[in-house]
Amino acid sequence: MTEKRAKNRQTNRAPPAGVRADSPDQTAGGLSDDEIAAPPTSAELAEIERLAGGPSRRFDAMICDIDGCIVPESAEPFDIGAIRGIADHNRAAIKTGELPVLTLCSGRPQPFVEAVCRLVGNTLLPCIAENGVWLYFPSTNEYQRDPTITRDHIQAVREASDWVEAELFPRGFSIQPGKTASISLFHPDPGQLAPAMPEIQEAFRKEGWPLRVSRTWYYINCDLDHISKATGLDWLIASSGLNPDRLAGFGDTESDLAIAQRVKYFACPPRHEDSVGRVAHHISPYWQAWAVLDVLERVLAE
């Protein structure tokens, strides 16, 4: 679909509740709310099928973040219609070998990533979970933890979790369930995240816990210093034999710059951090999974 066609179908679709462009120290770059386009029409989605008819492919895979890219980071329902379109694409890609397979790179816990992996129909390529802690292999239903994570690292995460429970739970913070070698902190008021970060960083430094502190739209992530999406991506690429020159990527926050640095073509949704928008080859005007479908169409046209 062309830029002109996208602009002709712009709508006043609002971002998820709680996503504010003026959140403290968090930049919401890209298009304004009234520039976020409506989902593609059936005719436009049919263009993907038309483009898929070529004899060869330029890209072997597209590596995609989950939160804010395929599904909302908030508690809003998934857009099943758009996700079905991604699953249809993946089924065709795996069956014919003529399309790039979409796989996942996320900070979410492994069970969440596995569930989304199944939803998008990826039965072939590994997925990154917990910001590089885990690789999930859908072809064999196996899970592998980064072998550089030791018992001492796990003990540090447990001790840091105990500190969070004692010091931050009384102030309304909670720990996202399901993570094994990292911590994600949630607060119902996202405005409380940035002010808490210096205190968390100082406590980790003082206690010698080797944890890096960063933010997404709704969470504070505390990851082992030597583990990241970057290490997970290097692991995924090496284990799958993928060629970075034949990879595309999609992400919305600073941690997704690791994807951008390892692919030939990178895109982002309309709601993204400025640092991500600056390196994107394309900023989709569509929202979440519809944006992914838009980018798949562009990747096919490359």
C-alpha positions as CSV (number, residue, x, y, z in Angstrom):
1,M,0.0,0.0,0.0
2,T,1.3,3.4,-0.9
3,E,1.9,6.4,1.5
4,K,-0.9,8.2,-0.4
5,R,-3.4,5.4,0.2
6,A,-2.5,5.2,3.8
7,K,-3.0,9.0,4.3
8,N,-6.3,8.8,2.5
9,R,-7.6,6.4,5.2
10,Q,-6.2,8.0,8.3
11,T,-8.5,8.0,11.3
12,N,-8.6,9.3,14.9
13,R,-7.7,6.0,16.4
14,A,-6.3,6.6,19.9
15,P,-3.4,4.7,21.4
16,P,-4.0,2.2,24.3
17,A,-5.2,3.7,27.5
18,G,-2.3,4.8,29.7
19,V,0.2,5.5,26.9
20,R,0.9,9.2,27.2
21,A,3.3,11.1,25.0
22,D,4.2,13.2,28.0
23,S,5.1,10.4,30.4
24,P,8.2,11.3,32.4
25,D,11.5,10.7,30.6
26,Q,9.7,8.5,28.0
27,T,9.5,9.8,24.4
28,A,6.6,8.7,22.3
29,G,7.8,9.6,18.9
30,G,6.4,9.1,15.4
31,L,2.9,10.0,14.2
32,S,0.3,11.8,16.1
33,D,-2.9,10.0,17.1
34,D,-4.9,11.4,14.2
35,E,-2.2,10.2,11.8
36,I,-2.5,6.5,12.8
37,A,-4.3,4.8,10.0
38,A,-7.1,2.4,10.1
39,P,-6.4,-1.3,9.5
40,P,-5.8,-2.3,5.9
41,T,-8.8,-3.3,3.8
42,S,-9.2,-6.8,2.5
43,A,-8.1,-5.6,-0.9
44,E,-4.9,-4.2,0.6
45,L,-4.2,-7.5,2.4
46,A,-4.7,-9.3,-0.8
47,E,-1.7,-7.4,-2.1
48,I,0.4,-9.4,0.2
49,E,-0.7,-12.6,-1.5
50,R,-0.1,-11.1,-4.9
51,L,3.5,-10.1,-3.9
52,A,4.0,-13.6,-2.5
53,G,3.8,-15.0,-6.0
54,G,7.3,-14.2,-6.9
55,P,9.9,-17.0,-7.5
56,S,12.4,-15.9,-4.8
57,R,12.6,-13.9,-1.6
58,R,14.8,-11.1,-0.5
59,F,14.5,-11.8,3.2
60,D,14.5,-15.1,5.0
61,A,13.0,-13.9,8.3
62,M,11.6,-10.9,10.1
63,I,12.4,-10.6,13.8
64,C,9.6,-8.8,15.7
65,D,9.1,-7.4,19.2
66,I,5.7,-8.3,20.8
67,D,4.6,-5.5,23.1
68,G,3.4,-2.4,21.2
69,C,4.2,-4.2,17.9
70,I,2.0,-7.3,17.7
71,V,-0.2,-6.8,20.8
72,P,-0.7,-4.0,23.3
73,E,1.6,-3.8,26.2
74,S,-1.4,-2.9,28.3
75,A,-4.3,-5.2,29.2
76,E,-6.3,-4.4,26.0
77,P,-7.5,-7.4,24.0
78,F,-5.4,-8.8,21.1
79,D,-6.5,-7.8,17.6
80,I,-7.2,-11.4,16.5
81,G,-8.0,-10.4,12.9
82,A,-4.6,-8.9,12.4
83,I,-2.8,-11.7,14.2
84,R,-4.7,-14.2,11.9
85,G,-3.2,-12.3,9.0
86,I,0.3,-12.8,10.4
87,A,-0.4,-16.5,11.0
88,D,-1.6,-16.9,7.4
89,H,1.6,-15.3,6.2
90,N,3.7,-17.6,8.3
91,R,1.9,-20.7,7.2
92,A,2.5,-19.8,3.6
93,A,6.1,-18.9,4.3
94,I,6.8,-22.3,6.0
95,K,4.9,-24.2,3.3
96,T,6.4,-22.6,0.2
97,G,9.8,-21.4,1.4
98,E,9.3,-18.3,-0.7
99,L,8.4,-15.8,2.1
100,P,10.2,-14.5,5.2
101,V,9.1,-16.3,8.4
102,L,8.2,-13.9,11.3
103,T,9.7,-14.8,14.6
104,L,9.7,-13.0,18.0
105,C,12.2,-11.2,20.2
106,S,10.6,-10.0,23.5
107,G,11.3,-9.2,27.1
108,R,8.1,-11.1,28.1
109,P,8.3,-14.3,30.1
110,Q,8.9,-17.5,28.1
111,P,5.3,-18.8,28.4
112,F,3.9,-15.6,27.0
113,V,6.3,-15.6,24.1
114,E,5.5,-19.3,23.4
115,A,1.8,-18.5,23.3
116,V,2.2,-15.6,20.9
117,C,4.6,-17.8,18.8
118,R,1.8,-20.3,18.4
119,L,-0.8,-17.5,17.6
120,V,1.3,-16.2,14.8
121,G,1.9,-19.6,13.3
122,N,5.7,-19.8,13.7
123,T,6.6,-23.5,13.8
124,L,10.1,-23.1,12.5
125,L,12.4,-20.4,13.9
126,P,13.4,-19.9,17.6
127,C,11.9,-17.1,19.6
128,I,13.7,-14.9,22.1
129,A,12.1,-14.5,25.5
130,E,12.9,-12.6,28.7
131,N,15.2,-10.2,26.9
132,G,17.7,-12.9,25.9
133,V,17.4,-15.3,28.8
134,W,15.6,-18.0,26.8
135,L,15.3,-19.3,23.3
136,Y,12.1,-21.2,22.6
137,F,12.4,-23.7,19.7
138,P,8.8,-24.2,18.3
139,S,10.0,-27.0,15.9
140,T,10.9,-29.2,18.9
141,N,9.0,-27.6,21.7
142,E,12.3,-27.1,23.6
143,Y,13.4,-24.2,25.8
144,Q,17.1,-23.3,26.4
145,R,18.4,-20.9,28.9
146,D,21.5,-18.8,28.1
147,P,24.3,-21.1,29.3
148,T,26.3,-18.1,30.7
149,I,23.7,-17.6,33.4
150,T,25.0,-19.2,36.6
151,R,23.5,-20.2,40.0
152,D,25.1,-17.0,41.4
153,H,23.2,-14.9,38.9
154,I,19.9,-16.6,39.8
155,Q,20.6,-16.1,43.5
156,A,21.2,-12.4,42.8
157,V,17.9,-12.1,41.0
158,R,16.1,-13.8,44.0
159,E,17.8,-11.4,46.5
160,A,16.9,-8.4,44.4
161,S,13.3,-9.6,44.1
162,D,13.1,-9.9,47.9
163,W,14.4,-6.3,48.2
164,V,11.7,-5.1,45.7
165,E,9.0,-6.9,47.7
166,A,10.1,-5.3,50.9
167,E,10.8,-1.8,49.7
168,L,8.5,-1.2,46.6
169,F,5.5,-3.4,47.1
170,P,4.1,-1.1,49.9
171,R,4.2,1.7,47.3
172,G,2.0,-0.1,44.8
173,F,4.7,-1.9,42.7
174,S,4.4,-5.6,41.8
175,I,6.6,-8.1,40.0
176,Q,5.4,-9.5,36.7
177,P,5.0,-13.3,37.2
178,G,6.9,-15.9,35.1
179,K,10.4,-14.6,34.8
180,T,13.3,-16.7,36.0
181,A,16.5,-14.7,35.6
182,S,15.3,-11.1,35.5
183,I,12.7,-8.9,37.1
184,S,10.0,-6.7,35.6
185,L,8.2,-4.2,37.9
186,F,4.7,-2.8,37.2
187,H,2.9,0.1,38.8
188,P,-0.8,0.9,37.9
189,D,0.4,4.6,37.5
190,P,3.1,4.6,34.8
191,G,4.2,8.0,36.1
192,Q,5.7,6.2,39.2
193,L,8.2,4.3,37.1
194,A,10.9,6.9,36.2
195,P,11.1,8.4,39.8
196,A,11.8,4.9,41.2
197,M,14.6,4.0,38.9
198,P,17.5,5.8,40.6
199,E,16.6,4.2,43.9
200,I,16.5,0.7,42.3
201,Q,19.8,1.3,40.6
202,E,21.5,2.5,43.8
203,A,20.2,-0.5,45.7
204,F,21.5,-2.9,43.1
205,R,24.9,-1.2,43.0
206,K,25.2,-1.2,46.8
207,E,24.3,-4.9,47.1
208,G,26.5,-5.9,44.2
209,W,23.6,-7.4,42.2
210,P,24.6,-7.5,38.5
211,L,21.4,-6.1,37.2
212,R,20.8,-3.4,34.5
213,V,17.7,-1.2,34.9
214,S,15.7,0.1,32.0
215,R,12.1,1.0,31.0
216,T,9.4,0.2,28.6
217,W,6.0,2.0,28.4
218,Y,4.6,0.2,31.4
219,Y,7.4,-1.6,33.1
220,I,10.9,-1.3,34.7
221,N,13.1,-4.1,33.5
222,C,15.9,-5.4,35.7
223,D,18.1,-7.7,33.5
224,L,21.4,-9.4,34.2
225,D,24.2,-7.1,33.0
226,H,25.5,-9.6,30.4
227,I,22.1,-10.7,29.0
228,S,20.0,-8.6,26.6
229,K,18.1,-8.8,23.4
230,A,21.4,-8.3,21.7
231,T,22.9,-11.5,23.1
232,G,19.6,-13.3,22.4
233,L,19.7,-12.2,18.8
234,D,23.3,-13.3,18.3
235,W,22.3,-16.7,19.8
236,L,19.2,-17.0,17.6
237,I,21.1,-16.1,14.4
238,A,23.9,-18.5,15.2
239,S,21.7,-21.4,16.1
240,S,19.5,-20.9,13.1
241,G,22.2,-20.2,10.5
242,L,20.5,-17.0,9.5
243,N,22.3,-14.4,7.4
244,P,21.9,-10.8,8.9
245,D,21.9,-9.4,5.3
246,R,18.7,-11.4,4.7
247,L,16.8,-10.3,7.9
248,A,14.2,-7.7,8.5
249,G,13.1,-6.4,11.9
250,F,10.4,-4.6,13.7
251,G,10.4,-2.8,17.1
252,D,9.3,0.2,19.1
253,T,11.5,0.9,22.1
254,E,15.2,1.4,22.8
255,S,15.9,-2.3,23.5
256,D,14.8,-3.0,19.9
257,L,17.8,-1.1,18.6
258,A,19.5,-4.4,19.0
259,I,17.2,-5.8,16.3
260,A,17.9,-2.8,14.0
261,Q,21.6,-3.3,14.4
262,R,21.4,-6.9,13.2
263,V,19.1,-6.7,10.2
264,K,19.1,-5.3,6.7
265,Y,15.7,-3.6,6.9
266,F,14.1,-2.2,10.0
267,A,10.7,-0.7,10.6
268,C,8.6,0.5,13.6
269,P,5.0,1.3,14.5
270,P,3.6,4.8,14.7
271,R,4.1,4.9,18.5
272,H,7.8,4.5,19.1
273,E,10.8,6.0,20.9
274,D,12.6,8.7,18.9
275,S,15.9,6.7,18.9
276,V,14.0,3.9,17.1
277,G,12.3,6.1,14.6
278,R,15.7,7.7,13.6
279,V,17.0,4.3,12.4
280,A,13.9,2.9,10.8
281,H,13.6,2.5,7.1
282,H,9.9,2.7,7.4
283,I,7.4,4.0,10.0
284,S,4.1,2.3,9.5
285,P,1.0,4.4,9.9
286,Y,-1.0,1.4,11.2
287,W,-1.5,0.2,14.7
288,Q,0.3,-2.9,16.2
289,A,-0.3,-6.2,14.3
290,W,-1.7,-4.3,11.3
291,A,1.6,-2.4,11.2
292,V,3.4,-5.8,11.1
293,L,1.3,-6.8,8.1
294,D,2.1,-3.5,6.4
295,V,5.8,-4.1,6.9
296,L,5.6,-7.6,5.7
297,E,4.1,-6.3,2.5
298,R,6.9,-3.8,2.1
299,V,9.5,-6.5,2.8
300,L,8.0,-8.6,0.1
301,A,8.3,-5.7,-2.3
302,E,12.0,-5.1,-1.6
